[in-house]
Amino acid sequence: MLKKFGYGLVVAGALMLGVGVVNTVFVGSAMAEEKACDKCKHLPSKPEKDCKCECHAAKK
């Protein structure tokens, strides 16, 4: 009984680790796709309040 519980715990831990690794890879690839603006150096999805660059005006 204790062996089965231990194996189940190992399998659950391995699955959680796998999900964490896959999630990290997806987040890293999603963040890598967005490039900063050449003019103002801000990200198009997160403009600064005082930024008047055209790349942010087009998104609104």
N, CA, C and O atoms as a Tripos MOL2 file, in Angstrom:
@<TRIPOS>MOLECULE
protein
  240   239    60     0     0
PROTEIN
NO_CHARGES

@<TRIPOS>ATOM
      1 N           0.8240   -1.1870    0.0000 N.3       1 MET1
      2 CA          0.0000    0.0000    0.0000 C.3       1 MET1
      3 C           0.8740    1.2590    0.0000 C.2       1 MET1
      4 O           0.6180    2.2030   -0.7470 O.2       1 MET1
      5 N           1.8960    1.2570    0.8380 N.am      2 LEU2
      6 CA          2.7770    2.4140    0.9340 C.3       2 LEU2
      7 C           3.5930    2.5790   -0.3480 C.2       2 LEU2
      8 O           3.8960    3.7030   -0.7470 O.2       2 LEU2
      9 N           3.9510    1.4670   -0.9950 N.am      3 LYS3
     10 CA          4.6890    1.5430   -2.2610 C.3       3 LYS3
     11 C           3.8300    2.1740   -3.3460 C.2       3 LYS3
     12 O           4.3160    3.0070   -4.1110 O.2       3 LYS3
     13 N           2.5610    1.7900   -3.4230 N.am      4 LYS4
     14 CA          1.6610    2.3520   -4.4230 C.3       4 LYS4
     15 C           1.4830    3.8450   -4.2140 C.2       4 LYS4
     16 O           1.4600    4.6170   -5.1720 O.2       4 LYS4
     17 N           1.3560    4.2490   -2.9470 N.am      5 PHE5
     18 CA          1.2170    5.6710   -2.6390 C.3       5 PHE5
     19 C           2.4740    6.4330   -3.0450 C.2       5 PHE5
     20 O           2.3900    7.5340   -3.5880 O.2       5 PHE5
     21 N           3.6260    5.8510   -2.7840 N.am      6 GLY6
     22 CA          4.8990    6.4800   -3.1520 C.3       6 GLY6
     23 C           5.0330    6.6160   -4.6610 C.2       6 GLY6
     24 O           5.4670    7.6580   -5.1520 O.2       6 GLY6
     25 N           4.6650    5.5690   -5.4060 N.am      7 TYR7
     26 CA          4.7210    5.6370   -6.8710 C.3       7 TYR7
     27 C           3.7550    6.6900   -7.4100 C.2       7 TYR7
     28 O           4.0810    7.4300   -8.3380 O.2       7 TYR7
     29 N           2.5780    6.7450   -6.8240 N.am      8 GLY8
     30 CA          1.6010    7.7570   -7.2400 C.3       8 GLY8
     31 C           2.1040    9.1620   -6.9900 C.2       8 GLY8
     32 O           1.8920   10.0630   -7.8010 O.2       8 GLY8
     33 N           2.7760    9.3460   -5.8580 N.am      9 LEU9
     34 CA          3.3450   10.6500   -5.5260 C.3       9 LEU9
     35 C           4.4570   11.0210   -6.4980 C.2       9 LEU9
     36 O           4.5600   12.1800   -6.8990 O.2       9 LEU9
     37 N           5.2750   10.0750   -6.8780 N.am     10 VAL10
     38 CA          6.3490   10.3320   -7.8480 C.3      10 VAL10
     39 C           5.7620   10.6870   -9.2060 C.2      10 VAL10
     40 O           6.2420   11.6130   -9.8610 O.2      10 VAL10
     41 N           4.7390    9.9720   -9.6360 N.am     11 VAL11
     42 CA          4.1040   10.2580  -10.9260 C.3      11 VAL11
     43 C           3.4580   11.6370  -10.9060 C.2      11 VAL11
     44 O           3.5950   12.3920  -11.8690 O.2      11 VAL11
     45 N           2.7650   11.9780   -9.8410 N.am     12 ALA12
     46 CA          2.1400   13.2970   -9.7400 C.3      12 ALA12
     47 C           3.1900   14.3980   -9.7490 C.2      12 ALA12
     48 O           2.9970   15.4330  -10.3880 O.2      12 ALA12
     49 N           4.2940   14.1880   -9.0490 N.am     13 GLY13
     50 CA          5.3760   15.1720   -9.0410 C.3      13 GLY13
     51 C           5.9970   15.3500  -10.4170 C.2      13 GLY13
     52 O           6.3000   16.4720  -10.8240 O.2      13 GLY13
     53 N           6.1870   14.2480  -11.1340 N.am     14 ALA14
     54 CA          6.7550   14.3230  -12.4870 C.3      14 ALA14
     55 C           5.8210   15.0660  -13.4320 C.2      14 ALA14
     56 O           6.2750   15.8550  -14.2610 O.2      14 ALA14
     57 N           4.5220   14.8200  -13.3130 N.am     15 LEU15
     58 CA          3.5510   15.5280  -14.1560 C.3      15 LEU15
     59 C           3.5380   17.0260  -13.8540 C.2      15 LEU15
     60 O           3.4780   17.8470  -14.7690 O.2      15 LEU15
     61 N           3.5940   17.3750  -12.5770 N.am     16 MET16
     62 CA          3.6080   18.7960  -12.2120 C.3      16 MET16
     63 C           4.8800   19.4740  -12.7030 C.2      16 MET16
     64 O           4.8360   20.6190  -13.1520 O.2      16 MET16
     65 N           6.0040   18.7860  -12.6230 N.am     17 LEU17
     66 CA          7.2620   19.3400  -13.1240 C.3      17 LEU17
     67 C           7.1840   19.5300  -14.6320 C.2      17 LEU17
     68 O           7.6390   20.5490  -15.1520 O.2      17 LEU17
     69 N           6.6140   18.5640  -15.3340 N.am     18 GLY18
     70 CA          6.4640   18.6750  -16.7870 C.3      18 GLY18
     71 C           5.5810   19.8350  -17.1770 C.2      18 GLY18
     72 O           5.8900   20.5490  -18.1310 O.2      18 GLY18
     73 N           4.4930   20.0420  -16.4650 N.am     19 VAL19
     74 CA          3.5890   21.1650  -16.7480 C.3      19 VAL19
     75 C           4.3180   22.4840  -16.4970 C.2      19 VAL19
     76 O           4.1630   23.4300  -17.2700 O.2      19 VAL19
     77 N           5.0950   22.5550  -15.4460 N.am     20 GLY20
     78 CA          5.8440   23.7740  -15.1410 C.3      20 GLY20
     79 C           6.8680   24.1010  -16.2020 C.2      20 GLY20
     80 O           7.0340   25.2660  -16.5620 O.2      20 GLY20
     81 N           7.5650   23.0890  -16.7150 N.am     21 VAL21
     82 CA          8.5650   23.3050  -17.7630 C.3      21 VAL21
     83 C           7.8930   23.7600  -19.0550 C.2      21 VAL21
     84 O           8.3710   24.6900  -19.7040 O.2      21 VAL21
     85 N           6.8050   23.1230  -19.4320 N.am     22 VAL22
     86 CA          6.0960   23.4950  -20.6580 C.3      22 VAL22
     87 C           5.5390   24.9100  -20.5350 C.2      22 VAL22
     88 O           5.6100   25.6830  -21.4910 O.2      22 VAL22
     89 N           4.9930   25.2570  -19.3860 N.am     23 ASN23
     90 CA          4.4520   26.5980  -19.1710 C.3      23 ASN23
     91 C           5.5670   27.6430  -19.2870 C.2      23 ASN23
     92 O           5.3660   28.6970  -19.8910 O.2      23 ASN23
     93 N           6.7210   27.3600  -18.7200 N.am     24 THR24
     94 CA          7.8510   28.2880  -18.7940 C.3      24 THR24
     95 C           8.2970   28.4770  -20.2390 C.2      24 THR24
     96 O           8.6220   29.5950  -20.6390 O.2      24 THR24
     97 N           8.3180   27.4230  -21.0160 N.am     25 VAL25
     98 CA          8.7200   27.5210  -22.4170 C.3      25 VAL25
     99 C           7.7190   28.3730  -23.1950 C.2      25 VAL25
    100 O           8.1220   29.2120  -24.0000 O.2      25 VAL25
    101 N           6.4160   28.1680  -22.9670 N.am     26 PHE26
    102 CA          5.4040   28.9520  -23.6780 C.3      26 PHE26
    103 C           5.4660   30.4250  -23.2970 C.2      26 PHE26
    104 O           5.3570   31.2900  -24.1670 O.2      26 PHE26
    105 N           5.6380   30.7200  -22.0300 N.am     27 VAL27
    106 CA          5.7160   32.1150  -21.5910 C.3      27 VAL27
    107 C           6.9680   32.7610  -22.1600 C.2      27 VAL27
    108 O           6.9250   33.9110  -22.5960 O.2      27 VAL27
    109 N           8.0700   32.0490  -22.1630 N.am     28 GLY28
    110 CA          9.3100   32.5880  -22.7090 C.3      28 GLY28
    111 C           9.2090   32.8660  -24.1890 C.2      28 GLY28
    112 O           9.7420   33.8700  -24.6630 O.2      28 GLY28
    113 N           8.5350   32.0000  -24.9350 N.am     29 SER29
    114 CA          8.4070   32.2220  -26.3760 C.3      29 SER29
    115 C           7.4270   33.3510  -26.6650 C.2      29 SER29
    116 O           7.6110   34.0880  -27.6340 O.2      29 SER29
    117 N           6.3960   33.5020  -25.8520 N.am     30 ALA30
    118 CA          5.4390   34.5830  -26.0590 C.3      30 ALA30
    119 C           6.0800   35.9310  -25.7550 C.2      30 ALA30
    120 O           5.7980   36.9150  -26.4380 O.2      30 ALA30
    121 N           6.9240   35.9890  -24.7570 N.am     31 MET31
    122 CA          7.5870   37.2390  -24.4190 C.3      31 MET31
    123 C           8.6760   37.5820  -25.4300 C.2      31 MET31
    124 O           8.9660   38.7570  -25.6530 O.2      31 MET31
    125 N           9.2710   36.5790  -26.0350 N.am     32 ALA32
    126 CA         10.3550   36.8250  -26.9780 C.3      32 ALA32
    127 C           9.8410   37.3880  -28.3000 C.2      32 ALA32
    128 O          10.6120   38.0080  -29.0330 O.2      32 ALA32
    129 N           8.5720   37.1940  -28.6240 N.am     33 GLU33
    130 CA          8.0370   37.6510  -29.9030 C.3      33 GLU33
    131 C           7.8380   39.1600  -29.9590 C.2      33 GLU33
    132 O           7.9110   39.7440  -31.0400 O.2      33 GLU33
    133 N           7.5910   39.7980  -28.8360 N.am     34 GLU34
    134 CA          7.3040   41.2250  -28.8310 C.3      34 GLU34
    135 C           8.6150   42.0090  -28.7850 C.2      34 GLU34
    136 O           9.4260   41.8350  -27.8760 O.2      34 GLU34
    137 N           8.8060   42.8730  -29.7790 N.am     35 LYS35
    138 CA         10.0150   43.6790  -29.8440 C.3      35 LYS35
    139 C           9.7140   45.0980  -29.3850 C.2      35 LYS35
    140 O           8.6060   45.6050  -29.5600 O.2      35 LYS35
    141 N          10.7120   45.7180  -28.8030 N.am     36 ALA36
    142 CA         10.5650   47.0980  -28.3560 C.3      36 ALA36
    143 C          10.5870   48.0230  -29.5690 C.2      36 ALA36
    144 O          11.1900   47.7150  -30.5980 O.2      36 ALA36
    145 N           9.9250   49.1460  -29.4240 N.am     37 CYS37
    146 CA          9.8660   50.1560  -30.4830 C.3      37 CYS37
    147 C          11.2690   50.7190  -30.7210 C.2      37 CYS37
    148 O          12.0100   50.9550  -29.7660 O.2      37 CYS37
    149 N          11.6340   50.9320  -31.9740 N.am     38 ASP38
    150 CA         12.9440   51.4770  -32.3000 C.3      38 ASP38
    151 C          13.0760   52.9440  -31.9010 C.2      38 ASP38
    152 O          14.1730   53.4090  -31.5890 O.2      38 ASP38
    153 N          11.9710   53.6670  -31.9090 N.am     39 LYS39
    154 CA         12.0200   55.1030  -31.6190 C.3      39 LYS39
    155 C          12.0390   55.3910  -30.1150 C.2      39 LYS39
    156 O          12.8830   56.1440  -29.6300 O.2      39 LYS39
    157 N          11.1060   54.7890  -29.3900 N.am     40 CYS40
    158 CA         10.9700   55.1330  -27.9710 C.3      40 CYS40
    159 C          11.4690   54.0470  -27.0270 C.2      40 CYS40
    160 O          11.5810   54.2910  -25.8260 O.2      40 CYS40
    161 N          11.7720   52.8570  -27.5350 N.am     41 LYS41
    162 CA         12.2750   51.7200  -26.7560 C.3      41 LYS41
    163 C          11.2630   51.1480  -25.7690 C.2      41 LYS41
    164 O          11.6430   50.4080  -24.8610 O.2      41 LYS41
    165 N           9.9860   51.4750  -25.9300 N.am     42 HIS42
    166 CA          8.9370   50.8900  -25.0960 C.3      42 HIS42
    167 C           8.3300   49.6920  -25.8180 C.2      42 HIS42
    168 O           8.4270   49.5820  -27.0410 O.2      42 HIS42
    169 N           7.7070   48.7980  -25.0600 N.am     43 LEU43
    170 CA          6.9830   47.6890  -25.6660 C.3      43 LEU43
    171 C           5.6520   48.2130  -26.1870 C.2      43 LEU43
    172 O           5.0050   49.0040  -25.5000 O.2      43 LEU43
    173 N           5.2180   47.8000  -27.3800 N.am     44 PRO44
    174 CA          3.9530   48.2920  -27.9280 C.3      44 PRO44
    175 C           2.7440   47.9680  -27.0490 C.2      44 PRO44
    176 O           1.7850   48.7400  -27.0260 O.2      44 PRO44
    177 N           2.7680   46.8590  -26.3340 N.am     45 SER45
    178 CA          1.6210   46.4980  -25.5020 C.3      45 SER45
    179 C           1.6000   47.2510  -24.1720 C.2      45 SER45
    180 O           0.5630   47.2960  -23.5100 O.2      45 SER45
    181 N           2.7300   47.8440  -23.7680 N.am     46 LYS46
    182 CA          2.8150   48.5540  -22.4930 C.3      46 LYS46
    183 C           3.4850   49.9120  -22.6880 C.2      46 LYS46
    184 O           4.6420   50.0930  -22.3080 O.2      46 LYS46
    185 N           2.7730   50.8550  -23.2710 N.am     47 PRO47
    186 CA          3.3830   52.1740  -23.4680 C.3      47 PRO47
    187 C           3.4790   52.9390  -22.1530 C.2      47 PRO47
    188 O           2.6860   52.7270  -21.2360 O.2      47 PRO47
    189 N           4.4480   53.8160  -22.0810 N.am     48 GLU48
    190 CA          4.5700   54.6950  -20.9240 C.3      48 GLU48
    191 C           3.5260   55.8030  -21.0390 C.2      48 GLU48
    192 O           3.0270   56.0750  -22.1310 O.2      48 GLU48
    193 N           3.1990   56.4320  -19.9310 N.am     49 LYS49
    194 CA          2.1420   57.4420  -19.9320 C.3      49 LYS49
    195 C           2.5060   58.6660  -20.7540 C.2      49 LYS49
    196 O           1.6290   59.2850  -21.3560 O.2      49 LYS49
    197 N           3.7770   59.0260  -20.7910 N.am     50 ASP50
    198 CA          4.1890   60.2280  -21.4990 C.3      50 ASP50
    199 C           4.6480   59.9490  -22.9310 C.2      50 ASP50
    200 O           5.1490   60.8540  -23.5980 O.2      50 ASP50
    201 N           4.4870   58.7210  -23.4160 N.am     51 CYS51
    202 CA          4.9600   58.3510  -24.7540 C.3      51 CYS51
    203 C           3.9660   58.8240  -25.8160 C.2      51 CYS51
    204 O           2.7640   58.5830  -25.7070 O.2      51 CYS51
    205 N           4.4800   59.4950  -26.8360 N.am     52 LYS52
    206 CA          3.6320   59.9870  -27.9220 C.3      52 LYS52
    207 C           4.0420   59.3560  -29.2540 C.2      52 LYS52
    208 O           3.8290   59.9440  -30.3140 O.2      52 LYS52
    209 N           4.6170   58.1830  -29.1980 N.am     53 CYS53
    210 CA          5.0930   57.4930  -30.3940 C.3      53 CYS53
    211 C           3.9120   56.9350  -31.1860 C.2      53 CYS53
    212 O           2.8870   56.5750  -30.6070 O.2      53 CYS53
    213 N           4.0580   56.8620  -32.5240 N.am     54 GLU54
    214 CA          2.9830   56.3640  -33.3870 C.3      54 GLU54
    215 C           2.6800   54.8790  -33.1860 C.2      54 GLU54
    216 O           1.5600   54.4320  -33.4320 O.2      54 GLU54
    217 N           3.6740   54.1230  -32.7420 N.am     55 CYS55
    218 CA          3.4590   52.6770  -32.5980 C.3      55 CYS55
    219 C           2.4260   52.3800  -31.5100 C.2      55 CYS55
    220 O           1.7610   51.3450  -31.5610 O.2      55 CYS55
    221 N           2.2820   53.2630  -30.5350 N.am     56 HIS56
    222 CA          1.2910   53.0540  -29.4740 C.3      56 HIS56
    223 C          -0.0540   53.6610  -29.8580 C.2      56 HIS56
    224 O          -1.0940   53.1660  -29.4230 O.2      56 HIS56
    225 N          -0.0590   54.6880  -30.6380 N.am     57 ALA57
    226 CA         -1.3130   55.3130  -31.0470 C.3      57 ALA57
    227 C          -2.1180   54.3870  -31.9570 C.2      57 ALA57
    228 O          -3.3490   54.4140  -31.9360 O.2      57 ALA57
    229 N          -1.4320   53.5700  -32.7540 N.am     58 ALA58
    230 CA         -2.1190   52.6630  -33.6690 C.3      58 ALA58
    231 C          -2.8180   51.5250  -32.9170 C.2      58 ALA58
    232 O          -3.8250   51.0020  -33.3950 O.2      58 ALA58
    233 N          -2.2980   51.1360  -31.7510 N.am     59 LYS59
    234 CA         -2.8780   50.0370  -30.9800 C.3      59 LYS59
    235 C          -4.1670   50.4470  -30.2690 C.2      59 LYS59
    236 O          -4.9980   49.5890  -29.9720 O.2      59 LYS59
    237 N          -4.3530   51.7380  -29.9880 N.am     60 LYS60
    238 CA         -5.5230   52.1910  -29.2420 C.3      60 LYS60
    239 C          -6.6790   52.2040  -30.1330 C.2      60 LYS60
    240 O          -7.7810   52.5550  -29.7100 O.2      60 LYS60
@<TRIPOS>BOND
     1     1     2 1
     2     2     3 1
     3     3     4 2
     4     3     5 am
     5     5     6 1
     6     6     7 1
     7     7     8 2
     8     7     9 am
     9     9    10 1
    10    10    11 1
    11    11    12 2
    12    11    13 am
    13    13    14 1
    14    14    15 1
    15    15    16 2
    16    15    17 am
    17    17    18 1
    18    18    19 1
    19    19    20 2
    20    19    21 am
    21    21    22 1
    22    22    23 1
    23    23    24 2
    24    23    25 am
    25    25    26 1
    26    26    27 1
    27    27    28 2
    28    27    29 am
    29    29    30 1
    30    30    31 1
    31    31    32 2
    32    31    33 am
    33    33    34 1
    34    34    35 1
    35    35    36 2
    36    35    37 am
    37    37    38 1
    38    38    39 1
    39    39    40 2
    40    39    41 am
    41    41    42 1
    42    42    43 1
    43    43    44 2
    44    43    45 am
    45    45    46 1
    46    46    47 1
    47    47    48 2
    48    47    49 am
    49    49    50 1
    50    50    51 1
    51    51    52 2
    52    51    53 am
    53    53    54 1
    54    54    55 1
    55    55    56 2
    56    55    57 am
    57    57    58 1
    58    58    59 1
    59    59    60 2
    60    59    61 am
    61    61    62 1
    62    62    63 1
    63    63    64 2
    64    63    65 am
    65    65    66 1
    66    66    67 1
    67    67    68 2
    68    67    69 am
    69    69    70 1
    70    70    71 1
    71    71    72 2
    72    71    73 am
    73    73    74 1
    74    74    75 1
    75    75    76 2
    76    75    77 am
    77    77    78 1
    78    78    79 1
    79    79    80 2
    80    79    81 am
    81    81    82 1
    82    82    83 1
    83    83    84 2
    84    83    85 am
    85    85    86 1
    86    86    87 1
    87    87    88 2
    88    87    89 am
    89    89    90 1
    90    90    91 1
    91    91    92 2
    92    91    93 am
    93    93    94 1
    94    94    95 1
    95    95    96 2
    96    95    97 am
    97    97    98 1
    98    98    99 1
    99    99   100 2
   100    99   101 am
   101   101   102 1
   102   102   103 1
   103   103   104 2
   104   103   105 am
   105   105   106 1
   106   106   107 1
   107   107   108 2
   108   107   109 am
   109   109   110 1
   110   110   111 1
   111   111   112 2
   112   111   113 am
   113   113   114 1
   114   114   115 1
   115   115   116 2
   116   115   117 am
   117   117   118 1
   118   118   119 1
   119   119   120 2
   120   119   121 am
   121   121   122 1
   122   122   123 1
   123   123   124 2
   124   123   125 am
   125   125   126 1
   126   126   127 1
   127   127   128 2
   128   127   129 am
   129   129   130 1
   130   130   131 1
   131   131   132 2
   132   131   133 am
   133   133   134 1
   134   134   135 1
   135   135   136 2
   136   135   137 am
   137   137   138 1
   138   138   139 1
   139   139   140 2
   140   139   141 am
   141   141   142 1
   142   142   143 1
   143   143   144 2
   144   143   145 am
   145   145   146 1
   146   146   147 1
   147   147   148 2
   148   147   149 am
   149   149   150 1
   150   150   151 1
   151   151   152 2
   152   151   153 am
   153   153   154 1
   154   154   155 1
   155   155   156 2
   156   155   157 am
   157   157   158 1
   158   158   159 1
   159   159   160 2
   160   159   161 am
   161   161   162 1
   162   162   163 1
   163   163   164 2
   164   163   165 am
   165   165   166 1
   166   166   167 1
   167   167   168 2
   168   167   169 am
   169   169   170 1
   170   170   171 1
   171   171   172 2
   172   171   173 am
   173   173   174 1
   174   174   175 1
   175   175   176 2
   176   175   177 am
   177   177   178 1
   178   178   179 1
   179   179   180 2
   180   179   181 am
   181   181   182 1
   182   182   183 1
   183   183   184 2
   184   183   185 am
   185   185   186 1
   186   186   187 1
   187   187   188 2
   188   187   189 am
   189   189   190 1
   190   190   191 1
   191   191   192 2
   192   191   193 am
   193   193   194 1
   194   194   195 1
   195   195   196 2
   196   195   197 am
   197   197   198 1
   198   198   199 1
   199   199   200 2
   200   199   201 am
   201   201   202 1
   202   202   203 1
   203   203   204 2
   204   203   205 am
   205   205   206 1
   206   206   207 1
   207   207   208 2
   208   207   209 am
   209   209   210 1
   210   210   211 1
   211   211   212 2
   212   211   213 am
   213   213   214 1
   214   214   215 1
   215   215   216 2
   216   215   217 am
   217   217   218 1
   218   218   219 1
   219   219   220 2
   220   219   221 am
   221   221   222 1
   222   222   223 1
   223   223   224 2
   224   223   225 am
   225   225   226 1
   226   226   227 1
   227   227   228 2
   228   227   229 am
   229   229   230 1
   230   230   231 1
   231   231   232 2
   232   231   233 am
   233   233   234 1
   234   234   235 1
   235   235   236 2
   236   235   237 am
   237   237   238 1
   238   238   239 1
   239   239   240 2
@<TRIPOS>SUBSTRUCTURE
     1 MET1         2 RESIDUE 1 A MET
     2 LEU2         6 RESIDUE 1 A LEU
     3 LYS3        10 RESIDUE 1 A LYS
     4 LYS4        14 RESIDUE 1 A LYS
     5 PHE5        18 RESIDUE 1 A PHE
     6 GLY6        22 RESIDUE 1 A GLY
     7 TYR7        26 RESIDUE 1 A TYR
     8 GLY8        30 RESIDUE 1 A GLY
     9 LEU9        34 RESIDUE 1 A LEU
    10 VAL10       38 RESIDUE 1 A VAL
    11 VAL11       42 RESIDUE 1 A VAL
    12 ALA12       46 RESIDUE 1 A ALA
    13 GLY13       50 RESIDUE 1 A GLY
    14 ALA14       54 RESIDUE 1 A ALA
    15 LEU15       58 RESIDUE 1 A LEU
    16 MET16       62 RESIDUE 1 A MET
    17 LEU17       66 RESIDUE 1 A LEU
    18 GLY18       70 RESIDUE 1 A GLY
    19 VAL19       74 RESIDUE 1 A VAL
    20 GLY20       78 RESIDUE 1 A GLY
    21 VAL21       82 RESIDUE 1 A VAL
    22 VAL22       86 RESIDUE 1 A VAL
    23 ASN23       90 RESIDUE 1 A ASN
    24 THR24       94 RESIDUE 1 A THR
    25 VAL25       98 RESIDUE 1 A VAL
    26 PHE26      102 RESIDUE 1 A PHE
    27 VAL27      106 RESIDUE 1 A VAL
    28 GLY28      110 RESIDUE 1 A GLY
    29 SER29      114 RESIDUE 1 A SER
    30 ALA30      118 RESIDUE 1 A ALA
    31 MET31      122 RESIDUE 1 A MET
    32 ALA32      126 RESIDUE 1 A ALA
    33 GLU33      130 RESIDUE 1 A GLU
    34 GLU34      134 RESIDUE 1 A GLU
    35 LYS35      138 RESIDUE 1 A LYS
    36 ALA36      142 RESIDUE 1 A ALA
    37 CYS37      146 RESIDUE 1 A CYS
    38 ASP38      150 RESIDUE 1 A ASP
    39 LYS39      154 RESIDUE 1 A LYS
    40 CYS40      158 RESIDUE 1 A CYS
    41 LYS41      162 RESIDUE 1 A LYS
    42 HIS42      166 RESIDUE 1 A HIS
    43 LEU43      170 RESIDUE 1 A LEU
    44 PRO44      174 RESIDUE 1 A PRO
    45 SER45      178 RESIDUE 1 A SER
    46 LYS46      182 RESIDUE 1 A LYS
    47 PRO47      186 RESIDUE 1 A PRO
    48 GLU48      190 RESIDUE 1 A GLU
    49 LYS49      194 RESIDUE 1 A LYS
    50 ASP50      198 RESIDUE 1 A ASP
    51 CYS51      202 RESIDUE 1 A CYS
    52 LYS52      206 RESIDUE 1 A LYS
    53 CYS53      210 RESIDUE 1 A CYS
    54 GLU54      214 RESIDUE 1 A GLU
    55 CYS55      218 RESIDUE 1 A CYS
    56 HIS56      222 RESIDUE 1 A HIS
    57 ALA57      226 RESIDUE 1 A ALA
    58 ALA58      230 RESIDUE 1 A ALA
    59 LYS59      234 RESIDUE 1 A LYS
    60 LYS60      238 RESIDUE 1 A LYS
